[in-house]
Every structure is written in structure tokens, then in C-alpha cells.
């Protein structure tokens, strides 16, 4: 087990909140093959999830398949605030390797397995969209999901910018508690200097970790810490023991 000490770091200036849009992460290696492949057509359950749709599958067909029934079985439920993202992320590659199309029914989530199917309900209007998780974010405190433009329009988040929502996970490519690959993401920094300083500091403290700093299309900077074996417990320890005055700290699933 990796022994961790508190990683305190003082950046220039006061605390700065991350921006609304989630930055695209640096390239991620293809997920490792699953040891327990799902069986097509099997009932959806945490132990035996149905396969996630392929990149070319029509999300509207997915909606029809689930019929959007209020009593449809959900694997898990989460509530929180939704935001949306479009340009300048449109036509850029997302975390799952696909090119992001803001006119498709997709979304970004920090910890759900990529390929998960989620029903999102606007708690104010009751409008519903079913989306596929293809990206990571939102990297803003207090937000639980970043919707594509199409999904945001469907459930009245587009003009409002933010809305309270309920997320119901309908389908996952792997059991919800399967290991996964995990990292820590820190930001946003307004300039490269503080991000580079923090990355150097964390590299010196955690010798077995890979620490990257990178910029987003909107010009801010981020730090990502990939712990040994992308182990969740190690990532949680780094997230808990790291401090920064600029930006926020997020646990993020890579696959």
C-alpha cells in the first residue's frame, strides 16, 4: 500500500473556481478487456449489466427501448445540478476516444463507466433525456453531469445553463463496483505556471505516480495524477491528502 503524506501546496492568488465546461483529458489508453463480459439480451442488474450501445447506435432507439417509463428499473440514482457543454469542445475527441458531437445525446460524468446509459430528468420541468456517457466532467464543484447541447435542449438546461436533475443509471458496460481505472484531476488554473509547479510538487512526493499538466480549449490549465496501477484506493488517498488554493480536486474514472 502506498504510504501518503499530506501534500500541501500554496498557489499564487486566492481560490479560483473551475470554469463551467469540462476540459478534455489527455489521451487515455484503451480500457483493458473485461473479465466478465455482459450477455446481450440479459436482464439489467448490477451483477450482469446489458452491453452499452456502440458509437453508431441511435440514442433515440435507446430511449424507445426503455420507453421512458417512470417505473423503469434503475441500477442507481443520483441527484444534483446539471450543466451543458458545446463549442469549443464540439468535434474534439472525448475521453472514450470518440469525436464529441454536441448534437448527439451524450454527456460527461466523473465516475460512471464510459458507455453507461443514464436517464436524466429535469426536476423543475419533468422533461427527460436518455444519454450515453462518453466524456469526463463536469470539473466544477456542485455539478454532477455535463450534457451535450442536444440533451440540454431536450430537458431545458440549454437556456438556463444549470438545472436540478435526477440521474438514473439504466445500463452499464461493467458492474457498478467493478475495479476500473482511477486518477485525480486538479484545476482549473488560469495560467500554466501554477499548474506546472503543482505537477512538479506532486511528482516529487508520489514517485510511483505519473503526473501530467495540460491545457484545455478554453485556455485554462489542469493537473492529472495517475497513481500506480490506476488503483482507486491510491487515487482516493491522493485526492484526500492534496491541497491547492487555486482550483478544485476531483476523483475521476478513466474507463
C-alpha positions as a LaTeX table, in Angstrom:
\begin{tabular}{lrrr}
\hline
Residue & $x$ (\AA) & $y$ (\AA) & $z$ (\AA) \\
\hline
Unk1 & 0.00 & 0.00 & 0.00 \\
Unk2 & 1.30 & 3.40 & $-0.93$ \\
Unk3 & 2.15 & 5.49 & 2.13 \\
Unk4 & 0.83 & 9.00 & 1.66 \\
Unk5 & 1.59 & 12.22 & 3.50 \\
Unk6 & $-0.35$ & 15.45 & 3.23 \\
Unk7 & 0.57 & 17.22 & 0.03 \\
Unk8 & 0.20 & 20.92 & 0.81 \\
Unk9 & 0.71 & 23.40 & $-1.97$ \\
Unk10 & 0.22 & 27.17 & $-1.99$ \\
Unk11 & $-0.53$ & 28.75 & $-5.36$ \\
Unk12 & $-0.31$ & 32.44 & $-6.17$ \\
Unk13 & $-3.50$ & 34.38 & $-5.53$ \\
Unk14 & $-6.76$ & 33.35 & $-3.89$ \\
Unk15 & $-9.06$ & 30.43 & $-4.56$ \\
Unk16 & $-10.31$ & 30.35 & $-8.14$ \\
Unk17 & $-13.32$ & 28.28 & $-9.16$ \\
Unk18 & $-13.05$ & 25.99 & $-12.17$ \\
Unk19 & $-14.80$ & 27.13 & $-15.33$ \\
Unk20 & $-18.17$ & 25.76 & $-16.45$ \\
Unk21 & $-17.01$ & 23.48 & $-19.27$ \\
Unk22 & $-15.10$ & 20.30 & $-18.56$ \\
Unk23 & $-11.68$ & 20.19 & $-20.26$ \\
Unk24 & $-10.92$ & 17.19 & $-22.44$ \\
Unk25 & $-8.43$ & 14.97 & $-20.64$ \\
Unk26 & $-5.09$ & 13.96 & $-22.14$ \\
Unk27 & $-5.14$ & 10.75 & $-24.19$ \\
Unk28 & $-6.14$ & 7.67 & $-22.23$ \\
Unk29 & $-5.07$ & 4.16 & $-23.11$ \\
Unk30 & $-7.78$ & 1.83 & $-24.30$ \\
Unk31 & $-9.59$ & 0.11 & $-21.39$ \\
Unk32 & $-8.44$ & $-3.37$ & $-20.52$ \\
Unk33 & $-10.71$ & $-6.22$ & $-21.67$ \\
Unk34 & $-13.40$ & $-7.05$ & $-19.12$ \\
Unk35 & $-13.08$ & $-10.37$ & $-17.34$ \\
Unk36 & $-16.88$ & $-10.80$ & $-17.13$ \\
Unk37 & $-18.37$ & $-9.80$ & $-20.48$ \\
Unk38 & $-22.06$ & $-8.88$ & $-20.48$ \\
Unk39 & $-24.53$ & $-11.13$ & $-22.26$ \\
Unk40 & $-26.69$ & $-9.40$ & $-24.87$ \\
Unk41 & $-30.38$ & $-9.51$ & $-24.01$ \\
Unk42 & $-29.82$ & $-10.49$ & $-20.37$ \\
Unk43 & $-31.81$ & $-8.62$ & $-17.69$ \\
Unk44 & $-30.12$ & $-5.47$ & $-16.44$ \\
Unk45 & $-28.68$ & $-5.89$ & $-12.95$ \\
Unk46 & $-25.56$ & $-4.72$ & $-11.10$ \\
Unk47 & $-24.10$ & $-8.22$ & $-11.44$ \\
Unk48 & $-24.97$ & $-8.74$ & $-15.12$ \\
Unk49 & $-25.36$ & $-5.39$ & $-16.94$ \\
Unk50 & $-26.55$ & $-5.28$ & $-20.52$ \\
Unk51 & $-23.92$ & $-4.18$ & $-23.06$ \\
Unk52 & $-23.59$ & $-0.46$ & $-23.69$ \\
Unk53 & $-24.50$ & 0.75 & $-27.19$ \\
Unk54 & $-21.79$ & 1.15 & $-29.78$ \\
Unk55 & $-20.70$ & 4.53 & $-31.09$ \\
Unk56 & $-23.08$ & 4.22 & $-34.04$ \\
Unk57 & $-26.17$ & 3.18 & $-32.07$ \\
Unk58 & $-29.06$ & 5.63 & $-32.21$ \\
Unk59 & $-29.66$ & 7.05 & $-28.74$ \\
Unk60 & $-33.28$ & 7.71 & $-29.71$ \\
Unk61 & $-33.60$ & 3.95 & $-30.20$ \\
Unk62 & $-32.24$ & 3.52 & $-26.70$ \\
Unk63 & $-34.95$ & 5.86 & $-25.41$ \\
Unk64 & $-37.60$ & 3.83 & $-27.21$ \\
Unk65 & $-36.20$ & 0.59 & $-25.80$ \\
Unk66 & $-36.56$ & 1.86 & $-22.23$ \\
Unk67 & $-39.87$ & 3.60 & $-23.08$ \\
Unk68 & $-39.03$ & 6.31 & $-20.50$ \\
Unk69 & $-41.43$ & 4.65 & $-18.05$ \\
Unk70 & $-41.37$ & 6.35 & $-14.63$ \\
Unk71 & $-41.25$ & 2.89 & $-13.01$ \\
Unk72 & $-38.40$ & 1.55 & $-15.19$ \\
Unk73 & $-35.79$ & $-0.19$ & $-13.06$ \\
Unk74 & $-32.67$ & 1.91 & $-12.36$ \\
Unk75 & $-29.36$ & 0.45 & $-11.19$ \\
Unk76 & $-28.60$ & 3.58 & $-9.17$ \\
Unk77 & $-29.95$ & 7.10 & $-8.67$ \\
Unk78 & $-28.14$ & 10.40 & $-8.14$ \\
Unk79 & $-29.43$ & 13.95 & $-7.82$ \\
Unk80 & $-27.58$ & 17.21 & $-8.34$ \\
Unk81 & $-27.02$ & 20.08 & $-10.75$ \\
Unk82 & $-26.62$ & 19.61 & $-14.50$ \\
Unk83 & $-24.77$ & 21.93 & $-16.87$ \\
Unk84 & $-24.02$ & 21.57 & $-20.59$ \\
Unk85 & $-21.05$ & 21.94 & $-22.93$ \\
Unk86 & $-20.74$ & 22.64 & $-26.65$ \\
Unk87 & $-18.23$ & 24.80 & $-28.53$ \\
Unk88 & $-15.23$ & 24.81 & $-28.33$ \\
Unk89 & $-15.40$ & 21.08 & $-27.47$ \\
Unk90 & $-17.52$ & 20.17 & $-30.49$ \\
Unk91 & $-15.62$ & 17.92 & $-32.96$ \\
Unk92 & $-12.83$ & 17.26 & $-30.44$ \\
Unk93 & $-12.04$ & 13.78 & $-29.17$ \\
Unk94 & $-13.66$ & 12.84 & $-25.88$ \\
Unk95 & $-12.50$ & 10.56 & $-23.09$ \\
Unk96 & $-13.89$ & 7.43 & $-24.76$ \\
Unk97 & $-11.95$ & 8.11 & $-27.97$ \\
Unk98 & $-14.96$ & 9.26 & $-29.98$ \\
Unk99 & $-15.23$ & 12.71 & $-31.55$ \\
Unk100 & $-17.67$ & 14.74 & $-29.46$ \\
Unk101 & $-20.82$ & 15.74 & $-31.35$ \\
Unk102 & $-22.81$ & 18.27 & $-29.34$ \\
Unk103 & $-25.91$ & 17.37 & $-31.39$ \\
Unk104 & $-25.92$ & 13.76 & $-30.15$ \\
Unk105 & $-27.45$ & 12.60 & $-26.88$ \\
Unk106 & $-24.30$ & 12.18 & $-24.81$ \\
Unk107 & $-22.93$ & 13.52 & $-21.53$ \\
Unk108 & $-19.87$ & 13.80 & $-19.30$ \\
Unk109 & $-19.74$ & 12.30 & $-15.80$ \\
Unk110 & $-16.74$ & 11.99 & $-13.48$ \\
Unk111 & $-17.18$ & 8.46 & $-12.14$ \\
Unk112 & $-19.71$ & 6.43 & $-14.16$ \\
Unk113 & $-18.14$ & 3.89 & $-16.51$ \\
Unk114 & $-17.82$ & 5.18 & $-20.05$ \\
Unk115 & $-20.66$ & 3.79 & $-22.16$ \\
Unk116 & $-23.19$ & 3.87 & $-19.31$ \\
Unk117 & $-26.76$ & 4.80 & $-20.28$ \\
Unk118 & $-28.38$ & 7.37 & $-17.99$ \\
Unk119 & $-31.88$ & 8.81 & $-17.87$ \\
Unk120 & $-31.73$ & 12.48 & $-16.86$ \\
Unk121 & $-34.86$ & 14.23 & $-15.55$ \\
Unk122 & $-35.13$ & 17.98 & $-15.02$ \\
Unk123 & $-36.69$ & 18.19 & $-11.54$ \\
Unk124 & $-38.26$ & 21.57 & $-12.32$ \\
Unk125 & $-39.90$ & 20.80 & $-15.67$ \\
Unk126 & $-40.13$ & 17.00 & $-15.65$ \\
Unk127 & $-38.56$ & 16.77 & $-19.11$ \\
Unk128 & $-36.42$ & 13.69 & $-19.73$ \\
Unk129 & $-33.48$ & 12.68 & $-21.93$ \\
Unk130 & $-31.56$ & 9.42 & $-22.14$ \\
Unk131 & $-27.83$ & 9.93 & $-22.72$ \\
Unk132 & $-24.70$ & 7.84 & $-23.16$ \\
Unk133 & $-21.66$ & 8.73 & $-21.01$ \\
Unk134 & $-18.78$ & 9.44 & $-23.40$ \\
Unk135 & $-16.68$ & 12.03 & $-21.57$ \\
Unk136 & $-15.38$ & 13.15 & $-18.19$ \\
Unk137 & $-16.62$ & 16.15 & $-16.24$ \\
Unk138 & $-18.03$ & 18.48 & $-15.13$ \\
Unk139 & $-14.94$ & 19.62 & $-13.25$ \\
Unk140 & $-16.85$ & 22.22 & $-11.26$ \\
Unk141 & $-17.82$ & 21.80 & $-7.61$ \\
Unk142 & $-21.50$ & 21.09 & $-7.13$ \\
Unk143 & $-22.20$ & 19.77 & $-10.63$ \\
Unk144 & $-22.94$ & 16.09 & $-11.34$ \\
Unk145 & $-23.31$ & 15.90 & $-15.15$ \\
Unk146 & $-22.38$ & 17.92 & $-18.26$ \\
Unk147 & $-24.94$ & 17.40 & $-21.02$ \\
Unk148 & $-24.48$ & 17.73 & $-24.75$ \\
Unk149 & $-26.28$ & 20.61 & $-26.44$ \\
Unk150 & $-28.97$ & 18.26 & $-27.78$ \\
Unk151 & $-29.67$ & 16.78 & $-24.35$ \\
Unk152 & $-29.59$ & 20.23 & $-22.72$ \\
Unk153 & $-32.22$ & 21.47 & $-25.15$ \\
Unk154 & $-34.36$ & 18.37 & $-24.57$ \\
Unk155 & $-34.59$ & 18.93 & $-20.80$ \\
Unk156 & $-34.49$ & 22.74 & $-20.60$ \\
Unk157 & $-30.89$ & 23.19 & $-19.42$ \\
Unk158 & $-29.68$ & 25.00 & $-22.55$ \\
Unk159 & $-31.04$ & 28.49 & $-21.88$ \\
Unk160 & $-30.96$ & 28.23 & $-18.10$ \\
Unk161 & $-27.36$ & 26.99 & $-18.08$ \\
Unk162 & $-27.95$ & 24.96 & $-14.91$ \\
Unk163 & $-30.82$ & 22.84 & $-13.61$ \\
Unk164 & $-31.50$ & 20.39 & $-10.77$ \\
Unk165 & $-31.71$ & 16.87 & $-12.16$ \\
Unk166 & $-32.15$ & 13.24 & $-11.22$ \\
Unk167 & $-29.79$ & 10.73 & $-12.84$ \\
Unk168 & $-30.99$ & 7.13 & $-13.17$ \\
Unk169 & $-28.38$ & 4.69 & $-14.41$ \\
Unk170 & $-30.19$ & 2.27 & $-16.73$ \\
Unk171 & $-27.31$ & 0.29 & $-18.21$ \\
Unk172 & $-23.58$ & $-0.10$ & $-17.62$ \\
Unk173 & $-20.84$ & $-1.91$ & $-19.57$ \\
Unk174 & $-19.44$ & $-3.36$ & $-16.34$ \\
Unk175 & $-20.84$ & $-3.94$ & $-12.84$ \\
Unk176 & $-21.03$ & $-0.65$ & $-10.96$ \\
Unk177 & $-18.48$ & $-1.72$ & $-8.33$ \\
Unk178 & $-16.01$ & $-3.27$ & $-10.78$ \\
Unk179 & $-12.47$ & $-2.04$ & $-10.22$ \\
Unk180 & $-11.98$ & 0.49 & $-13.02$ \\
Unk181 & $-9.01$ & 2.80 & $-13.58$ \\
Unk182 & $-8.88$ & 5.94 & $-11.45$ \\
Unk183 & $-6.98$ & 9.23 & $-11.27$ \\
Unk184 & $-7.08$ & 12.65 & $-9.63$ \\
Unk185 & $-7.69$ & 15.82 & $-11.63$ \\
Unk186 & $-6.92$ & 19.28 & $-10.23$ \\
Unk187 & $-7.79$ & 22.70 & $-11.66$ \\
Unk188 & $-8.59$ & 24.91 & $-13.34$ \\
Unk189 & $-5.55$ & 27.21 & $-13.23$ \\
Unk190 & $-5.66$ & 30.49 & $-15.06$ \\
Unk191 & $-2.00$ & 30.23 & $-16.10$ \\
Unk192 & 0.42 & 27.41 & $-16.79$ \\
Unk193 & 2.92 & 28.34 & $-14.05$ \\
Unk194 & 0.85 & 27.28 & $-11.00$ \\
Unk195 & $-0.23$ & 24.07 & $-12.74$ \\
Unk196 & 3.39 & 23.21 & $-13.60$ \\
Unk197 & 4.53 & 23.98 & $-10.05$ \\
Unk198 & 1.86 & 21.73 & $-8.55$ \\
Unk199 & 2.65 & 18.95 & $-11.02$ \\
Unk200 & 6.34 & 19.11 & $-10.08$ \\
Unk201 & 5.47 & 19.13 & $-6.38$ \\
Unk202 & 3.24 & 16.05 & $-6.68$ \\
Unk203 & 5.76 & 14.21 & $-8.87$ \\
Unk204 & 8.38 & 14.64 & $-6.17$ \\
Unk205 & 6.01 & 13.49 & $-3.44$ \\
Unk206 & 4.49 & 10.47 & $-5.21$ \\
Unk207 & 7.38 & 8.79 & $-7.01$ \\
Unk208 & 5.27 & 5.92 & $-8.38$ \\
Unk209 & 2.62 & 8.23 & $-9.87$ \\
Unk210 & 2.54 & 9.80 & $-13.34$ \\
Unk211 & 1.71 & 13.49 & $-13.09$ \\
Unk212 & 0.65 & 15.46 & $-16.17$ \\
Unk213 & $-0.29$ & 19.08 & $-16.71$ \\
Unk214 & $-2.26$ & 20.11 & $-19.79$ \\
Unk215 & $-4.36$ & 22.93 & $-21.22$ \\
Unk216 & $-7.99$ & 22.92 & $-22.33$ \\
Unk217 & $-9.51$ & 24.50 & $-25.46$ \\
Unk218 & $-10.73$ & 27.43 & $-23.38$ \\
Unk219 & $-7.20$ & 28.29 & $-22.24$ \\
Unk220 & $-7.06$ & 27.11 & $-18.63$ \\
Unk221 & $-4.66$ & 24.53 & $-17.20$ \\
Unk222 & $-5.14$ & 21.25 & $-15.36$ \\
Unk223 & $-3.09$ & 18.68 & $-13.46$ \\
Unk224 & $-3.81$ & 14.96 & $-13.56$ \\
Unk225 & $-2.27$ & 12.40 & $-11.19$ \\
Unk226 & $-2.29$ & 8.77 & $-12.31$ \\
Unk227 & $-1.36$ & 6.59 & $-9.36$ \\
Unk228 & 0.32 & 3.19 & $-9.53$ \\
Unk229 & $-1.93$ & 0.69 & $-11.34$ \\
Unk230 & $-4.65$ & 3.38 & $-11.60$ \\
Unk231 & $-5.88$ & 1.98 & $-8.29$ \\
Unk232 & $-8.96$ & 3.65 & $-6.81$ \\
Unk233 & $-7.83$ & 3.45 & $-3.19$ \\
Unk234 & $-4.50$ & 5.10 & $-4.01$ \\
Unk235 & $-6.28$ & 7.79 & $-6.07$ \\
Unk236 & $-8.68$ & 8.48 & $-3.21$ \\
Unk237 & $-5.72$ & 8.91 & $-0.83$ \\
Unk238 & $-4.01$ & 11.38 & $-3.16$ \\
Unk239 & $-7.26$ & 13.34 & $-3.56$ \\
Unk240 & $-7.77$ & 13.44 & 0.20 \\
Unk241 & $-4.20$ & 14.47 & 1.04 \\
Unk242 & $-3.65$ & 17.09 & $-1.67$ \\
Unk243 & $-4.27$ & 20.81 & $-1.10$ \\
Unk244 & $-4.37$ & 23.71 & $-3.53$ \\
Unk245 & $-5.59$ & 27.30 & $-3.18$ \\
Unk246 & $-6.41$ & 27.62 & $-6.87$ \\
Unk247 & $-8.90$ & 25.25 & $-8.42$ \\
Unk248 & $-10.52$ & 22.11 & $-7.03$ \\
Unk249 & $-9.65$ & 18.43 & $-6.67$ \\
Unk250 & $-11.68$ & 15.67 & $-8.32$ \\
Unk251 & $-11.59$ & 11.88 & $-8.30$ \\
Unk252 & $-12.16$ & 10.70 & $-11.88$ \\
Unk253 & $-12.63$ & 7.31 & $-13.52$ \\
Unk254 & $-10.61$ & 6.87 & $-16.72$ \\
Unk255 & $-12.51$ & 3.97 & $-18.30$ \\
\hline
\end{tabular}
